[in-house]
Amino acid sequence: MKKLKIFLVLLYGTLIASCESNTIQEVSGIVTNPTYAKNIAPVIQAQCVGCHSANGQYPSLETFAEVKDAAETGSLICRIDQSQSCGRVMPQSGAMPQATIDMIKLWVSNNYPN
């Protein structure tokens, strides 16, 4: 009976700890040299392309060139950065974590490494 109680306490603790909501950046730390292929494309694919594709809303964000163009014109950063006012914050599901926004801004500052 004592072993069962210990097991249940450990199981409960594991379940509670596993319910935290962490992003990849929060778990893995700050990305200091983001590249499009490794860091930016997965975020854009997961958060943006569902709506911003060739058959969806403008601008399309399916390729490196399209994402870079949106970043260069300022529309990408302005729409994801909740501290600016240029329309509704994107993605529609809610603001990205600040670590993700900062990573995308760093990618822009580093001159869009592919």
N, C-alpha and C positions, 0 to 999 in steps of 0.2 A: 504494500500500500504506500509506503514511504517513497519507493522508486517511482510509482505512478504520479504522486504529487510533484516530485521533482521534475519529472518529464513534462507534466502539464504546465508548470511554472516556466520552464525553459521554452516550451512551445509557444506559450502566450507572449513571452518576452520577444521571441523571434518574430512573431506576427506583428506585434506593435512596432518593432524597429523597422520592419520591412515596408511599412505603410508610409514612409517618408516620401515626399515628392522631390526628387533631385534631378537636375538636368545633367547631361553628359559633361558640360563645362564645370558645373558645380562639383561633380564627383572627381573629375580628372584634373582639375585645376585650370589655371589661366593659360590660354594658348598664346605664346609670345611671337610666333612667326607663322601666322595662318596662310595657307595656300587655298586657292579655289578648289582644287581637286580633293584635297584631304579634309578641309574644314568648312568651307563656304558652301560648296555644292550640296553636301548632305543636308544642311540647314535649309537652303533654298528649296531643295527637292521635297523635304518633309513639310515645310511651312508655307510655301508660296506657289509651287507649280500646279497644285490642285486647281487653283483659279487662274493663275497667270501663265497660261500656255498659249500656243499658237491659235487654238480654237476658243480661248477664254478671254479674260479681261486683259486690257492693255496696261502695262507693257508685258510682253511675254518674257518669262525668266527661265527659259529652258536651257540656254547655252551660256558658256563663259562670256561671249561677246555681249549677249543681251543683259546679263547681270552687271557686267562692267559698265555698259552704257547707262543703265539705270542708276548705278552708283555715281558715275561721272556727272550726270545731270542733277544729282542731288535728290532725286525722287525716292530712291530706295532708302537711303539713310533717313530722310525726313519722315517717311511713312512708318519705319520701324522704331524710330527713336521717339519715345513718348514725351520727351522734354521739349519737342518742337511742335508747332501747330501748323500743319499743312494738310489737314484732313484727318479722317479716321485712322487710328493706329492700326497697322497691319502686323500680323495676319488677323483675319476676321475673328478667329477664335480667342484673341487676346494678345496682349503684348508678349514678346519674347523675353526670356530672362535677360537681365542687364548684362550678364557675362557674354551672352551670345551677341547682343547689340555691340558691345565693346569690341568683340572679336571681329565683327564685320567692319566696324570703323577702323580698326587696326589694319585689316586687309586693304582697305582703301588708302590709308596713310602710307602703307608700304608699297604703294603703286601697283596693286592688283596682281600679286604673284599667282601664276597658274599652277 
